[in-house]
Amino acid sequence: MRSASFDAAAGVRTFFKLRELAAGRGFKIRGASNFIFSIPREELGRGVVAYSSGNHAQAVAIAAQWAGTEATLVMPADAPRSKMEPRGRAGRPS
């Protein structure tokens, strides 16, 4: 994404990578997708498990949906509620 006013103020041509517009809103989706799609189909049917209280959990949940498998997300008991709720919509929270 570009911003003419930012370019003018900075005196250089700039490009912005807006994480909010990316799949998973920038939540490490590439690494999670590459790994999940590398799992053989016969093993993928068992689902995937991730331990994370952060962005990785969201990425695993989204990638699992894309791959047609379930994701079990293990999160610490003290994980912030704001981190836990969105993951429940994309995966199976634990």
Backbone bond lengths (Angstrom), bond angles and torsions (degrees), N, CA, C in turn:
res aa  C-N    CA-C-N  psi(-1)  N-CA   C-N-CA  omega(-1)  CA-C   N-CA-C  phi
1 M - - - 1.429 - - 1.525 107.15 -
2 R 1.276 115.92 147.38 1.467 122.11 -177.79 1.519 109.98 -117.69
3 S 1.336 115.32 159.14 1.460 122.38 175.19 1.522 108.07 -142.00
4 A 1.323 116.37 107.82 1.461 121.07 -179.67 1.526 110.85 -61.72
5 S 1.328 117.50 -39.81 1.466 119.38 -179.14 1.532 111.24 -67.58
6 F 1.332 117.64 -36.28 1.469 119.77 177.08 1.524 110.03 -68.08
7 D 1.343 116.29 -43.95 1.470 120.38 177.71 1.532 110.69 -55.78
8 A 1.335 116.33 -43.98 1.466 120.47 -178.57 1.527 110.99 -65.42
9 A 1.311 116.44 -42.61 1.475 120.06 -179.05 1.524 111.66 -69.04
10 A 1.341 116.83 -36.67 1.466 121.09 -177.50 1.520 112.01 -84.59
11 G 1.320 116.16 -22.17 1.454 119.85 -178.61 1.524 113.28 76.42
12 V 1.322 116.19 17.42 1.471 121.91 178.06 1.525 108.98 -141.37
13 R 1.318 115.12 162.31 1.464 120.70 175.76 1.523 107.95 -85.96
14 T 1.318 117.08 125.38 1.467 120.94 -175.92 1.520 111.48 -123.20
15 F 1.310 114.70 157.76 1.460 123.23 175.14 1.517 107.57 -132.27
16 F 1.318 116.71 137.98 1.458 121.77 179.45 1.520 109.78 -112.43
17 K 1.301 115.41 135.28 1.460 121.30 173.58 1.528 106.15 -103.30
18 L 1.300 116.51 105.53 1.456 121.33 -174.96 1.527 110.33 -89.59
19 R 1.302 114.95 104.96 1.462 120.71 -178.98 1.520 111.72 -60.20
20 E 1.333 116.74 -30.06 1.457 120.19 -178.37 1.526 112.72 -65.85
21 L 1.323 117.07 -20.81 1.460 120.79 -179.64 1.525 112.43 -94.91
22 A 1.325 117.46 -5.95 1.467 121.67 -178.78 1.526 110.07 -83.54
23 A 1.328 115.76 156.38 1.465 120.39 174.61 1.519 107.71 -56.73
24 G 1.315 116.20 132.20 1.452 119.28 -179.00 1.503 112.65 76.09
25 R 1.329 116.20 10.26 1.457 122.44 179.90 1.521 111.99 53.04
26 G 1.331 115.76 36.92 1.456 120.19 175.57 1.510 114.33 87.02
27 F 1.306 119.25 11.15 1.445 122.81 -175.92 1.527 112.58 -82.69
28 K 1.302 118.06 73.72 1.469 123.59 171.40 1.530 113.46 40.72
29 I 1.297 116.11 37.96 1.467 120.91 -172.43 1.521 112.72 -68.55
30 R 1.321 118.18 -33.27 1.460 119.88 -176.63 1.527 111.76 -63.51
31 G 1.318 117.39 -48.82 1.461 121.01 -178.81 1.515 112.24 -64.22
32 A 1.325 116.54 -43.72 1.464 120.15 179.80 1.532 110.56 -64.77
33 S 1.323 116.49 -43.36 1.476 120.10 179.83 1.520 111.59 -64.71
34 N 1.321 117.11 -45.59 1.465 119.82 179.42 1.509 111.28 -58.29
35 F 1.328 116.42 -43.47 1.457 119.17 -179.55 1.527 111.28 -67.48
36 I 1.315 117.81 -50.06 1.465 120.59 -176.65 1.523 111.33 -62.56
37 F 1.325 117.42 -40.46 1.464 119.09 179.93 1.533 112.80 -75.26
38 S 1.331 117.03 -8.73 1.472 119.65 175.21 1.533 111.80 -87.63
39 I 1.315 117.17 -10.64 1.466 121.21 179.81 1.528 108.69 -75.48
40 P 1.345 117.74 130.39 1.468 119.73 178.53 1.533 111.82 -56.96
41 R 1.310 117.14 141.03 1.467 123.83 -176.71 1.528 112.59 -48.91
42 E 1.325 116.24 -43.46 1.463 119.18 -177.11 1.538 112.15 -66.12
43 E 1.306 117.43 -26.56 1.462 120.98 176.94 1.532 111.13 -88.30
44 L 1.295 116.31 -30.72 1.462 121.03 -177.63 1.529 111.31 -63.46
45 G 1.305 116.95 -27.18 1.457 121.32 179.15 1.521 113.45 -61.31
46 R 1.326 116.90 -18.80 1.473 120.75 179.32 1.521 111.32 -81.68
47 G 1.321 117.69 -9.64 1.453 121.66 -178.83 1.515 111.67 90.07
48 V 1.311 116.02 178.89 1.457 122.71 -179.98 1.522 108.89 -129.93
49 V 1.323 115.61 156.30 1.459 122.36 178.86 1.518 108.41 -127.95
50 A 1.327 116.42 138.00 1.458 121.17 176.56 1.516 108.98 -136.07
51 Y 1.329 115.52 142.62 1.465 121.24 173.37 1.514 107.54 -111.36
52 S 1.321 115.95 115.05 1.458 120.08 -179.51 1.514 109.09 -169.90
53 S 1.313 116.25 142.82 1.459 119.62 172.73 1.519 109.95 -107.05
54 G 1.302 115.82 9.24 1.452 119.30 -174.35 1.510 113.36 -125.64
55 N 1.319 114.73 -145.23 1.454 122.26 -172.89 1.518 113.73 -65.90
56 H 1.321 117.66 -30.05 1.464 120.01 -178.34 1.530 111.43 -61.38
57 A 1.323 117.56 -38.54 1.464 120.84 179.24 1.532 110.61 -60.27
58 Q 1.318 116.62 -44.19 1.466 120.20 178.60 1.523 110.93 -61.87
59 A 1.320 117.10 -42.67 1.460 120.99 -179.43 1.525 111.07 -64.56
60 V 1.317 117.03 -43.18 1.470 120.42 179.17 1.526 110.50 -62.84
61 A 1.316 117.66 -42.60 1.461 120.92 179.38 1.526 111.64 -61.22
62 I 1.317 117.00 -44.12 1.468 120.86 -179.71 1.527 110.64 -67.56
63 A 1.321 117.11 -45.90 1.467 120.85 -179.84 1.521 110.86 -62.65
64 A 1.310 117.50 -38.06 1.468 120.78 177.86 1.524 110.60 -63.91
65 Q 1.311 116.87 -41.22 1.471 120.02 176.16 1.516 110.48 -59.23
66 W 1.334 116.53 -47.10 1.462 120.72 179.87 1.526 111.35 -59.68
67 A 1.337 116.42 -35.87 1.464 120.86 -177.63 1.529 112.00 -84.02
68 G 1.321 117.13 -6.17 1.462 120.49 178.93 1.518 113.12 76.40
69 T 1.322 117.77 30.99 1.453 120.99 178.80 1.522 109.17 -129.19
70 E 1.324 116.31 169.73 1.456 120.65 179.12 1.513 110.73 -91.96
71 A 1.316 115.09 148.87 1.463 121.53 175.06 1.518 108.08 -119.14
72 T 1.317 115.71 128.00 1.455 120.80 171.40 1.519 106.21 -102.54
73 L 1.323 115.96 121.62 1.454 121.37 -176.36 1.516 108.99 -108.78
74 V 1.314 116.02 117.06 1.456 122.08 179.54 1.521 107.07 -98.63
75 M 1.328 115.34 122.74 1.460 120.79 -176.80 1.517 109.23 -126.52
76 P 1.335 116.78 147.20 1.461 119.06 177.12 1.525 110.79 -61.79
77 A 1.326 116.57 149.75 1.459 121.22 -178.89 1.522 111.91 -61.08
78 D 1.329 117.08 -27.21 1.459 119.55 -178.35 1.533 113.17 -95.63
79 A 1.325 116.97 15.13 1.470 120.16 177.39 1.532 108.56 -63.57
80 P 1.321 117.37 141.15 1.469 119.67 178.99 1.531 111.20 -59.97
81 R 1.308 115.53 139.83 1.474 121.69 -179.72 1.531 110.54 -55.07
82 S 1.316 116.97 -38.22 1.464 120.92 -179.42 1.523 111.81 -62.71
83 K 1.318 117.17 -25.74 1.460 120.69 178.11 1.525 111.00 -82.97
84 M 1.333 116.94 -30.40 1.461 121.06 -174.79 1.522 113.35 -80.10
85 E 1.309 118.30 -41.11 1.461 120.99 -172.24 1.521 114.95 -62.74
86 P 1.341 120.70 -47.47 1.464 119.06 -179.10 1.523 112.66 -62.32
87 R 1.325 118.04 -31.33 1.448 121.10 -178.40 1.527 111.52 -68.71
88 G 1.322 116.25 -30.02 1.461 119.65 178.80 1.513 112.46 -64.76
89 R 1.326 116.40 -28.09 1.471 119.35 179.23 1.525 111.43 -77.06
90 A 1.317 117.90 -24.16 1.462 120.24 -176.30 1.517 112.61 -103.20
91 G 1.313 117.66 -22.84 1.464 121.11 -178.03 1.512 109.86 -139.93
92 R 1.308 116.47 -165.86 1.453 121.51 179.25 1.525 107.26 -106.86
93 P 1.347 118.81 105.47 1.475 119.60 -176.22 1.506 111.65 -69.68
94 S 1.332 115.96 150.26 1.465 121.96 176.31 1.506 109.23 -123.90
